[in-house]
Amino acid sequence: MITQRQTQSIMFKLRCAAERDPNDVIANSCSQLAFELETPCRIDSLTEMDRQLIAYAFKKDYVPLKEKIRG
């Protein structure tokens, strides 16, 4: 079972990969999966391809291009 906190972490890594990865197919796939994970229970129906994409995003460990301004 994946917690909400873990889901948020996965979505963050996917969004970073979507923003930074030079391969458009991978970037678009990461973006799409991050968007789909906004839907409740989507995390419970991950395909093998989804799992590989998540592993890739964590392996690359991209950071956002711009930091959010806090204040």
DSSP file (Angstrom, degrees, kcal/mol; ACC not computed):
  #  RESIDUE AA STRUCTURE BP1 BP2  ACC     N-H-->O    O-->H-N    N-H-->O    O-->H-N    TCO  KAPPA ALPHA  PHI   PSI    X-CA   Y-CA   Z-CA
    1    1 A M              0   0    0      0, 0.0     2,-0.5     0, 0.0    43,-0.0   0.000 360.0 360.0 360.0 130.4    0.0    0.0    0.0
    2    2 A I        -     0   0    0      4,-0.0    41,-0.1     1,-0.0    42,-0.0  -0.846 360.0-134.4-100.8 130.1    1.4    3.4   -1.0
    3    3 A T     >  -     0   0    0     -2,-0.5     4,-2.2     1,-0.1     5,-0.1  -0.259  23.0-109.3 -78.4 167.2    0.7    6.3    1.3
    4    4 A Q  H  > S+     0   0    0      1,-0.2     4,-2.4     2,-0.2     5,-0.2   0.882 120.8  54.1 -62.9 -38.4   -0.5    9.7    0.2
    5    5 A R  H  > S+     0   0    0      2,-0.2     4,-2.0     1,-0.2    -1,-0.2   0.911 108.9  47.7 -63.1 -42.6    2.9   11.1    1.2
    6    6 A Q  H  > S+     0   0    0      2,-0.2     4,-2.5     1,-0.2    -1,-0.2   0.889 110.1  53.0 -65.2 -39.1    4.6    8.6   -1.0
    7    7 A T  H  X S+     0   0    0     -4,-2.2     4,-2.6     1,-0.2    -2,-0.2   0.916 108.4  50.1 -61.3 -43.4    2.3    9.4   -3.9
    8    8 A Q  H  X S+     0   0    0     -4,-2.4     4,-2.2     1,-0.2    -1,-0.2   0.891 110.3  50.4 -62.4 -39.6    3.1   13.1   -3.5
    9    9 A S  H  X S+     0   0    0     -4,-2.0     4,-2.3     2,-0.2    -2,-0.2   0.909 110.8  48.9 -64.3 -42.8    6.8   12.2   -3.6
   10   10 A I  H  X S+     0   0    0     -4,-2.5     4,-2.5     1,-0.2    -2,-0.2   0.923 110.9  50.1 -62.0 -45.3    6.3   10.1   -6.8
   11   11 A M  H  X S+     0   0    0     -4,-2.6     4,-2.5     1,-0.2    -1,-0.2   0.890 109.3  52.0 -62.6 -39.5    4.4   12.9   -8.4
   12   12 A F  H  X S+     0   0    0     -4,-2.2     4,-2.4     2,-0.2    -1,-0.2   0.938 110.9  46.7 -61.9 -47.8    7.1   15.4   -7.6
   13   13 A K  H  X S+     0   0    0     -4,-2.3     4,-2.3     1,-0.2    -2,-0.2   0.895 112.7  50.3 -62.8 -40.1    9.8   13.2   -9.1
   14   14 A L  H  X S+     0   0    0     -4,-2.5     4,-2.5     2,-0.2    -1,-0.2   0.908 110.6  49.2 -64.6 -41.6    7.7   12.6  -12.2
   15   15 A R  H  X S+     0   0    0     -4,-2.5     4,-1.9     2,-0.2    -2,-0.2   0.899 110.5  50.3 -65.3 -40.0    7.1   16.4  -12.7
   16   16 A C  H  X S+     0   0    0     -4,-2.4     4,-2.2     2,-0.2     5,-0.3   0.925 112.2  47.2 -62.8 -43.7   10.7   17.1  -12.3
   17   17 A A  H  X S+     0   0    0     -4,-2.3     4,-2.6     1,-0.2    -2,-0.2   0.891 110.0  53.8 -64.3 -38.6   11.6   14.5  -14.9
   18   18 A A  H  < S+     0   0    0     -4,-2.5    -1,-0.2     1,-0.2    -2,-0.2   0.871 113.8  42.8 -62.3 -36.1    8.8   15.9  -17.2
   19   19 A E  H  < S+     0   0    0     -4,-1.9    -2,-0.2    -5,-0.1    -1,-0.2   0.832 127.0  27.1 -77.9 -34.2   10.4   19.3  -16.9
   20   20 A R  H  < S+     0   0    0     -4,-2.2    -3,-0.2    -5,-0.1    -2,-0.2   0.718  85.2 107.1-107.6 -25.1   14.0   18.3  -17.3
   21   21 A D     <  -     0   0    0     -4,-2.6     6,-0.1    -5,-0.3    -4,-0.0  -0.364  56.9-147.9 -67.0 132.3   14.4   15.1  -19.3
   22   22 A P  S    S+     0   0    0      0, 0.0     2,-0.7     0, 0.0    -1,-0.2   0.696  77.9  87.3 -72.6 -18.1   15.7   15.8  -22.8
   23   23 A N     >  -     0   0    0      1,-0.2     4,-2.9     2,-0.0     5,-0.2  -0.742  67.1-157.1 -85.9 113.5   13.7   12.9  -24.3
   24   24 A D  H  > S+     0   0    0     -2,-0.7     4,-2.8     1,-0.2     5,-0.2   0.844  90.3  54.3 -60.9 -36.0   10.3   14.3  -25.2
   25   25 A V  H  > S+     0   0    0      2,-0.2     4,-2.1     1,-0.2    -1,-0.2   0.936 113.2  42.0 -65.3 -45.3    8.6   10.9  -25.1
   26   26 A I  H  > S+     0   0    0      2,-0.2     4,-2.7     1,-0.2     5,-0.2   0.930 114.8  51.1 -66.2 -45.1    9.8   10.2  -21.6
   27   27 A A  H  X S+     0   0    0     -4,-2.9     4,-2.3     1,-0.2    -2,-0.2   0.922 112.7  45.7 -58.9 -45.7    9.1   13.8  -20.5
   28   28 A N  H  X S+     0   0    0     -4,-2.8     4,-2.5    -5,-0.2    -1,-0.2   0.880 112.3  51.1 -66.6 -37.7    5.5   13.6  -21.8
   29   29 A S  H  X S+     0   0    0     -4,-2.1     4,-2.5    -5,-0.2    -2,-0.2   0.902 110.6  49.0 -65.8 -40.8    5.0   10.2  -20.3
   30   30 A C  H  X S+     0   0    0     -4,-2.7     4,-2.5     2,-0.2    -2,-0.2   0.917 111.8  49.2 -63.5 -43.5    6.2   11.5  -16.9
   31   31 A S  H  X S+     0   0    0     -4,-2.3     4,-2.2    -5,-0.2    -2,-0.2   0.925 112.0  48.2 -61.3 -45.9    3.9   14.5  -17.1
   32   32 A Q  H  X S+     0   0    0     -4,-2.5     4,-2.6     2,-0.2    -2,-0.2   0.918 112.7  47.5 -62.8 -44.7    0.9   12.3  -18.1
   33   33 A L  H  X S+     0   0    0     -4,-2.5     4,-2.0     2,-0.2    -1,-0.2   0.908 110.3  52.1 -66.0 -41.3    1.5    9.8  -15.2
   34   34 A A  H  < S+     0   0    0     -4,-2.5     4,-0.3     1,-0.2    -1,-0.2   0.916 111.7  48.0 -59.1 -42.7    1.9   12.6  -12.7
   35   35 A F  H >< S+     0   0    0     -4,-2.2     3,-1.5     1,-0.2     4,-0.3   0.925 110.5  50.7 -63.0 -45.5   -1.4   14.1  -13.9
   36   36 A E  H >< S+     0   0    0     -4,-2.6     3,-1.8     1,-0.3    -1,-0.2   0.826  99.6  64.9 -63.2 -31.6   -3.2   10.7  -13.7
   37   37 A L  T 3< S+     0   0    0     -4,-2.0    -1,-0.3     1,-0.3     6,-0.2   0.598  84.7  74.7 -71.1  -8.7   -1.9   10.2  -10.1
   38   38 A E  T <  S+     0   0    0     -3,-1.5    -1,-0.3    -4,-0.3    -2,-0.2   0.755  80.4  89.0 -68.1 -24.3   -4.0   13.2   -9.1
   39   39 A T  S X  S-     0   0    0     -3,-1.8     3,-1.8    -4,-0.3     4,-0.4  -0.591  93.8-107.0 -76.9 130.0   -7.0   10.8   -9.4
   40   40 A P  T 3  S+     0   0    0      0, 0.0    -1,-0.1     0, 0.0    -2,-0.1  -0.283 100.6  11.0 -56.3 139.1   -7.8    8.9   -6.3
   41   41 A C  T >  S+     0   0    0     -4,-0.1     3,-1.0     1,-0.1     4,-0.2   0.351  89.9 113.9  75.3  -2.9   -6.9    5.2   -6.4
   42   42 A R  G X  S+     0   0    0     -3,-1.8     3,-1.9     1,-0.3    -5,-0.1   0.870  72.0  62.1 -63.1 -33.5   -4.8    5.6   -9.7
   43   43 A I  G >  S+     0   0    0     -4,-0.4     3,-0.7     1,-0.3    -1,-0.3   0.759  95.9  61.4 -62.3 -23.6   -1.7    4.7   -7.6
   44   44 A D  G <  S+     0   0    0     -3,-1.0    -1,-0.3     1,-0.2    -2,-0.2   0.523 102.8  50.5 -81.4  -5.1   -3.4    1.3   -6.9
   45   45 A S  G <  S+     0   0    0     -3,-1.9    -1,-0.2    -4,-0.2     2,-0.2  -0.198  73.7 156.8-127.3  44.0   -3.5    0.3  -10.6
   46   46 A L    <   -     0   0    0     -3,-0.7     2,-0.1     4,-0.1    -3,-0.1  -0.477  31.3-142.6 -71.3 136.1    0.1    1.0  -11.8
   47   47 A T     >  -     0   0    0     -2,-0.2     4,-2.3     1,-0.1     5,-0.2  -0.401  29.6-102.9 -86.3 171.8    1.2   -0.9  -14.8
   48   48 A E  H  > S+     0   0    0      1,-0.2     4,-2.2     2,-0.2     5,-0.2   0.885 125.6  52.9 -62.7 -37.6    4.7   -2.3  -15.3
   49   49 A M  H  > S+     0   0    0      2,-0.2     4,-2.3     1,-0.2    -1,-0.2   0.903 107.1  51.6 -64.4 -41.5    5.5    0.6  -17.6
   50   50 A D  H  > S+     0   0    0      1,-0.2     4,-2.4     2,-0.2    -2,-0.2   0.930 110.0  49.6 -58.7 -45.6    4.3    3.1  -14.9
   51   51 A R  H  X S+     0   0    0     -4,-2.3     4,-2.5     1,-0.2    -2,-0.2   0.886 110.5  49.6 -62.7 -39.9    6.6    1.4  -12.4
   52   52 A Q  H  X S+     0   0    0     -4,-2.2     4,-2.3     2,-0.2    -1,-0.2   0.889 110.5  50.4 -66.7 -38.4    9.5    1.6  -14.8
   53   53 A L  H  X S+     0   0    0     -4,-2.3     4,-2.4     2,-0.2    -2,-0.2   0.900 111.2  48.4 -65.8 -41.4    8.8    5.3  -15.4
   54   54 A I  H  X S+     0   0    0     -4,-2.4     4,-2.3     2,-0.2     5,-0.2   0.925 111.6  49.7 -63.9 -45.3    8.7    6.0  -11.7
   55   55 A A  H  X S+     0   0    0     -4,-2.5     4,-2.5     1,-0.2    -2,-0.2   0.906 110.8  50.7 -60.1 -41.6   11.9    4.1  -11.1
   56   56 A Y  H  X S+     0   0    0     -4,-2.3     4,-2.6     2,-0.2     5,-0.2   0.927 108.9  50.7 -61.3 -46.1   13.5    6.1  -14.0
   57   57 A A  H  X>S+     0   0    0     -4,-2.4     4,-1.6     1,-0.2     5,-0.5   0.894 113.3  45.3 -61.4 -40.5   12.3    9.4  -12.5
   58   58 A F  H  <5S+     0   0    0     -4,-2.3    -1,-0.2     2,-0.2    -2,-0.2   0.882 111.9  52.3 -70.7 -37.2   13.8    8.5   -9.1
   59   59 A K  H  <5S+     0   0    0     -4,-2.5    -2,-0.2     1,-0.2    -1,-0.2   0.915 111.1  46.4 -63.9 -43.3   17.0    7.3  -10.6
   60   60 A K  H  <5S-     0   0    0     -4,-2.6    -1,-0.2    -5,-0.2    -2,-0.2   0.837  88.4-162.6 -68.9 -33.5   17.5   10.5  -12.6
   61   61 A D  T  <5 -     0   0    0     -4,-1.6    -3,-0.1    -5,-0.2    -4,-0.1   0.866  15.7-174.8  52.6  44.2   16.7   12.6   -9.4
   62   62 A Y      < -     0   0    0     -5,-0.5   -45,-0.2   -49,-0.2   -46,-0.1  -0.302  12.4-146.2 -64.5 152.4   16.0   15.8  -11.3
   63   63 A V        -     0   0    0    -47,-0.2     4,-0.0     1,-0.1    -1,-0.0  -0.849  32.2 -85.3-115.2 157.2   15.3   18.9   -9.4
   64   64 A P        -     0   0    0      0, 0.0     3,-0.1     0, 0.0    -1,-0.1  -0.239  30.2-129.1 -59.9 149.8   13.0   21.7  -10.5
   65   65 A L  S    S+     0   0    0      1,-0.2     2,-0.4   -49,-0.1   -49,-0.0   0.897  95.1  30.4 -65.6 -40.4   14.4   24.3  -12.9
   66   66 A K  S    S-     0   0    0      3,-0.0     2,-0.3     0, 0.0    -1,-0.2  -0.973  80.5-132.7-124.1 134.5   13.1   27.2  -10.7
   67   67 A E        -     0   0    0     -2,-0.4     2,-0.2    -3,-0.1    -2,-0.0  -0.610  31.7-110.6 -79.0 142.5   12.7   27.1   -6.9
   68   68 A K        -     0   0    0     -2,-0.3     2,-0.6     1,-0.1    -1,-0.1  -0.493  30.0-118.7 -71.1 142.4    9.4   28.4   -5.7
   69   69 A I        -     0   0    0     -2,-0.2     2,-0.4    -3,-0.0    -1,-0.1  -0.733  29.4-158.2 -84.6 123.9    9.6   31.7   -3.8
   70   70 A R              0   0    0     -2,-0.6    -3,-0.0     1,-0.1    -1,-0.0  -0.841 360.0 360.0-104.6 137.7    8.4   31.3   -0.2
   71   71 A G              0   0    0     -2,-0.4    -1,-0.1     0, 0.0    -2,-0.0   0.442 360.0 360.0-179.7 360.0    7.3   34.2    1.7
